[in-house]
């Protein structure tokens, strides 16, 4: 009885905090949970008991996209979901999702969780599924090298009996293969975008023996069909495989090949090929798509329904989000580590329209103070991208971004630089790029994207209103 009273007080206090934040114009995605945890430290343990099934999504890149797509698919069948869809992915963000959507029970609890917060979250409950997207270097001043993060997540998952949904093409998977948990693997077959001769800057050594890995092909970063000549470790058999990947009408199309092992039951046809369409650019997004598909098909969702939900998925919050201004499209992209940024640049190369690009890099604590990672990103490919009008460097570390771009041998006459005093200082460069009559790609780090998005939405509203009046 006493625990119930304390928990209810904690929820009430969290709701009050959320109300205050709302009336002051703030989102309140984390503070309500922080308040509730202060009053009732084990509140998450009680709250997750309300869920019939739970999913935790973690990894370096792709958590928020995978979370939103998974919610979109499952939410078409179940109305009663709880999730931290806005990306507040530490324990206080997970608790907040329950506070703002407080119910006596839920069909599904679906949560993206920051890699560093995995021990805090999973200490409170054992999810039915854990999806691991990938592991790359990210915020070195916070996490250290990627091996530290992998070991942290691995040691935490030793304590649960969750089904693991793993990116088979990520060499980090070899660590998690040692766990006794049931495993489901997703990945790629070789396709037209696969790279054969490609230098790998990320974790190129076997996690089992330390020998340098070999690759039959690479999709991006160090993700691909890997094998070790020394100890024999190789990519595991893939259960849900993207085959024949192509781009048509600015959408990705791929066929899904399903190889179900005896321990994974699924009502869909074994070895079947089903065409999926996903409208968000970036080969990494197909991996995010596969992660969500693997979960839903493992739960015996009808494959035609899943296909439909993937195709009509409309995602925002600055992850390849397209805003349609009266005179052009503006694409907003979050990028915060070298592999992610390299692949963002690569995705632009498929767009041959005239365009301008902006990179806003900040060094607030949420971004990571250490920005040396930009020297590991493949800026050199930018010179080969067709029809770039200008490349804008902005944010609090615009000088370093411009220097990195200069050293990539990009035409310096096309570089425009605007140094921001703080994260919210985006007005001047954004207005300038909007005044151009060509498509705009705006890339931002963690603190930059919300500020840019807020300003873009304001400008979009004003320009659309003016356009309506002038007609």
ChimeraX attribute file (.defattr): number of C-alpha atoms within 10 A of each C-alpha:
attribute: neighborCount
match mode: 1-to-1
recipient: residues
	/A:1	6
	/A:2	7
	/A:3	12
	/A:4	12
	/A:5	11
	/A:6	16
	/A:7	22
	/A:8	16
	/A:9	15
	/A:10	24
	/A:11	26
	/A:12	16
	/A:13	18
	/A:14	28
	/A:15	22
	/A:16	15
	/A:17	19
	/A:18	24
	/A:19	16
	/A:20	14
	/A:21	16
	/A:22	12
	/A:23	9
	/A:24	10
	/A:25	8
	/A:26	11
	/A:27	13
	/A:28	21
	/A:29	24
	/A:30	23
	/A:31	18
	/A:32	29
	/A:33	30
	/A:34	22
	/A:35	23
	/A:36	28
	/A:37	21
	/A:38	13
	/A:39	17
	/A:40	19
	/A:41	15
	/A:42	15
	/A:43	22
	/A:44	25
	/A:45	16
	/A:46	14
	/A:47	21
	/A:48	23
	/A:49	16
	/A:50	17
	/A:51	19
	/A:52	13
	/A:53	16
	/A:54	24
	/A:55	23
	/A:56	25
	/A:57	26
	/A:58	27
	/A:59	21
	/A:60	20
	/A:61	22
	/A:62	22
	/A:63	24
	/A:64	24
	/A:65	22
	/A:66	25
	/A:67	28
	/A:68	25
	/A:69	22
	/A:70	27
	/A:71	22
	/A:72	20
	/A:73	22
	/A:74	23
	/A:75	17
	/A:76	11
	/A:77	11
	/A:78	13
	/A:79	11
	/A:80	15
	/A:81	21
	/A:82	26
	/A:83	24
	/A:84	24
	/A:85	21
	/A:86	16
	/A:87	21
	/A:88	21
	/A:89	26
	/A:90	23
	/A:91	24
	/A:92	23
	/A:93	26
	/A:94	28
	/A:95	31
	/A:96	30
	/A:97	23
	/A:98	24
	/A:99	24
	/A:100	18
	/A:101	14
	/A:102	14
	/A:103	13
	/A:104	9
	/A:105	16
	/A:106	22
	/A:107	17
	/A:108	22
	/A:109	27
	/A:110	27
	/A:111	33
	/A:112	31
	/A:113	27
	/A:114	20
	/A:115	21
	/A:116	19
	/A:117	17
	/A:118	24
	/A:119	19
	/A:120	15
	/A:121	24
	/A:122	20
	/A:123	16
	/A:124	18
	/A:125	17
	/A:126	19
	/A:127	22
	/A:128	16
	/A:129	21
	/A:130	25
	/A:131	27
	/A:132	28
	/A:133	25
	/A:134	25
	/A:135	24
	/A:136	24
	/A:137	20
	/A:138	23
	/A:139	22
	/A:140	16
	/A:141	12
	/A:142	14
	/A:143	15
	/A:144	12
	/A:145	15
	/A:146	19
	/A:147	15
	/A:148	13
	/A:149	21
	/A:150	21
	/A:151	14
	/A:152	16
	/A:153	20
	/A:154	17
	/A:155	13
	/A:156	16
	/A:157	21
	/A:158	14
	/A:159	13
	/A:160	16
	/A:161	16
	/A:162	21
	/A:163	18
	/A:164	25
	/A:165	23
	/A:166	26
	/A:167	29
	/A:168	30
	/A:169	28
	/A:170	25
	/A:171	28
	/A:172	26
	/A:173	22
	/A:174	19
	/A:175	14
	/A:176	21
	/A:177	15
	/A:178	10
	/A:179	15
	/A:180	13
	/A:181	15
	/A:182	14
	/A:183	18
	/A:184	25
	/A:185	25
	/A:186	30
	/A:187	27
	/A:188	28
	/A:189	19
	/A:190	19
	/A:191	15
	/A:192	11
	/A:193	15
	/A:194	19
	/A:195	16
	/A:196	12
	/A:197	10
	/A:198	14
	/A:199	11
	/A:200	14
	/A:201	13
	/A:202	16
	/A:203	21
	/A:204	19
	/A:205	16
	/A:206	24
	/A:207	18
	/A:208	15
	/A:209	12
	/A:210	12
	/A:211	14
	/A:212	14
	/A:213	20
	/A:214	17
	/A:215	19
	/A:216	13
	/A:217	21
	/A:218	23
	/A:219	25
	/A:220	22
	/A:221	22
	/A:222	27
	/A:223	26
	/A:224	25
	/A:225	23
	/A:226	23
	/A:227	19
	/A:228	20
	/A:229	13
	/A:230	13
	/A:231	12
	/A:232	11
	/A:233	17
	/A:234	20
	/A:235	21
	/A:236	20
	/A:237	16
	/A:238	22
	/A:239	23
	/A:240	26
	/A:241	23
	/A:242	26
	/A:243	19
	/A:244	16
	/A:245	23
	/A:246	16
	/A:247	16
	/A:248	10
	/A:249	7
	/A:250	13
	/A:251	15
	/A:252	20
	/A:253	21
	/A:254	22
	/A:255	17
	/A:256	23
	/A:257	23
	/A:258	22
	/A:259	18
	/A:260	20
	/A:261	13
	/A:262	7
	/A:263	9
	/A:264	13
	/A:265	12
	/A:266	17
	/A:267	12
	/A:268	16
	/A:269	13
	/A:270	13
	/A:271	14
	/A:272	11
	/A:273	15
	/A:274	16
	/A:275	15
	/A:276	20
	/A:277	23
	/A:278	21
	/A:279	21
	/A:280	22
	/A:281	22
	/A:282	20
	/A:283	19
	/A:284	22
	/A:285	20
	/A:286	21
	/A:287	23
	/A:288	25
	/A:289	23
	/A:290	22
	/A:291	28
	/A:292	27
	/A:293	24
	/A:294	22
	/A:295	23
	/A:296	17
	/A:297	18
	/A:298	19
	/A:299	14
	/A:300	13
	/A:301	18
	/A:302	13
	/A:303	16
	/A:304	13
	/A:305	12
	/A:306	20
	/A:307	17
	/A:308	13
	/A:309	21
	/A:310	21
	/A:311	16
	/A:312	13
	/A:313	17
	/A:314	14
	/A:315	17
	/A:316	16
	/A:317	17
	/A:318	20
	/A:319	20
	/A:320	23
	/A:321	21
	/A:322	17
	/A:323	18
	/A:324	13
	/A:325	18
	/A:326	13
	/A:327	15
	/A:328	16
	/A:329	18
	/A:330	24
	/A:331	18
	/A:332	24
	/A:333	22
	/A:334	24
	/A:335	25
	/A:336	24
	/A:337	24
	/A:338	24
	/A:339	25
	/A:340	23
	/A:341	24
	/A:342	21
	/A:343	21
	/A:344	22
	/A:345	21
	/A:346	21
	/A:347	16
	/A:348	19
	/A:349	16
	/A:350	14
	/A:351	14
	/A:352	11
	/A:353	13
	/A:354	14
	/A:355	23
	/A:356	22
	/A:357	21
	/A:358	23
	/A:359	24
	/A:360	29
	/A:361	30
	/A:362	27
	/A:363	19
	/A:364	16
	/A:365	13
	/A:366	12
	/A:367	20
	/A:368	19
	/A:369	14
	/A:370	15
	/A:371	20
	/A:372	13
	/A:373	16
	/A:374	20
	/A:375	16
	/A:376	15
	/A:377	20
	/A:378	20
	/A:379	22
	/A:380	17
	/A:381	15
	/A:382	20
	/A:383	14
	/A:384	11
	/A:385	16
	/A:386	15
	/A:387	15
	/A:388	20
	/A:389	16
	/A:390	20
	/A:391	26
	/A:392	25
	/A:393	27
	/A:394	29
	/A:395	29
	/A:396	22
	/A:397	19
	/A:398	21
	/A:399	16
	/A:400	19
	/A:401	22
	/A:402	22
	/A:403	13
	/A:404	18
	/A:405	23
	/A:406	15
	/A:407	12
	/A:408	16
	/A:409	13
	/A:410	19
	/A:411	13
	/A:412	14
	/A:413	8
	/A:414	12
	/A:415	17
	/A:416	15
	/A:417	17
	/A:418	19
	/A:419	19
	/A:420	21
	/A:421	12
	/A:422	15
	/A:423	21
	/A:424	17
	/A:425	18
	/A:426	20
	/A:427	13
	/A:428	11
	/A:429	21
	/A:430	19
	/A:431	13
	/A:432	10
	/A:433	22
	/A:434	20
	/A:435	11
	/A:436	15
	/A:437	13
	/A:438	19
	/A:439	22
	/A:440	26
	/A:441	25
	/A:442	25
	/A:443	28
	/A:444	26
	/A:445	24
	/A:446	20
	/A:447	22
	/A:448	27
	/A:449	24
	/A:450	17
	/A:451	16
	/A:452	23
	/A:453	20
	/A:454	12
	/A:455	17
	/A:456	20
	/A:457	13
	/A:458	11
	/A:459	16
	/A:460	18
	/A:461	13
	/A:462	12
	/A:463	15
	/A:464	15
	/A:465	12
	/A:466	12
	/A:467	13
	/A:468	10
	/A:469	8
	/A:470	7
	/A:471	5
